[in-house]
């Protein structure tokens, strides 16, 4: 997970998670899960109004997640790589919103 926060070049974790090949395989697995999720979302139907609200909130979220990520990087730098709590919150919340946005984007629009 620390491969994402490269502001100060944190030390490599010991063991299996410090291996670059394992990190690469984790990223490939995450991409595969996301593609499967998008395929599942294609079978769902959402109203046009609800999709529009999700798209507007995504625009607002763009600003909010950037501010959260900036705050996380600032806390990470000030603690010399020891405090990743805020950066983790920013990352996890943004990833959750990516799945919400992808679901709304991939879902069929209900005919009214």
C-alpha positions, 0 to 999 in steps of 0.5 A: 500500500505504501507504493501509492504514497511516494512523497518521502520515499518510505522504507520498503516493508519487510517480507512478501509485501516488499517484493515489487513483483507481489505489488505488481500482481496485487495491482493486476488483481485489483484491475481484474476485480474492477473489470468484473465489477463493471461487467456486473454493473452493466446488468443493473438499471438506474434512473437518469436523475439518479445517475445525474446526481452521482455524476454531479457528486463525482465532480464535487468529490474530485475537489474533496478527494484532492484536498484529503490527499493533500492533507494526507501527504502533509501529515505523512511528510510532517511525521517523516513517513510514520503517519499514513492515517489521513492518506489511507482515509483519502485513498480508501474513500476515493476508491469507494467512490470510484466503484460508486461512479463506475456502477452509475456509469456502467448501469443501463438508464431506465426508460421512463 
